[in-house]
């Protein structure tokens, strides 16, 4: 997941570096709001590590929901970037945190904590970029 999101971050930075994307005022506001939402969904690694698996998964799903809401509110380069990040997080939708009584879990699977940590690291990447963009007006800030 980290690799997919890293690629989206790198690709989103290119248009800013070559002058192909100048964030609008709406882009900057949404970037700040989305960064706050992602930071709220997934906290620092030491805090996340101490949480029960179900809370960690809830946070990851919250991050995905936050991205989806942001994509629905914007267009252009920022919408593309947010959608790419959301696509990178899509595996979270197939994860579960609890055993499935009777085996009925719609093909959801339990993930080890290291994969939860990887997904949380992936959430922090766009959160950091969006925070820089929202404060400086440049995606690579």
Buried (B, 14 or more C-beta within 10 A) or exposed (E): BBEBBBEBBEEBBEBBEEEEBEBBEEBBBBBBBBBBBBBEBBBEEEEBEEBEBEEBBBBBBBBBEBBEBBBEBBEEBBBBBBBBBBBBBEBBEEBBBEEEEEEEBEEBEBBEEEBBBBBBBBBBBBBBBBBBBBEEBBBBB
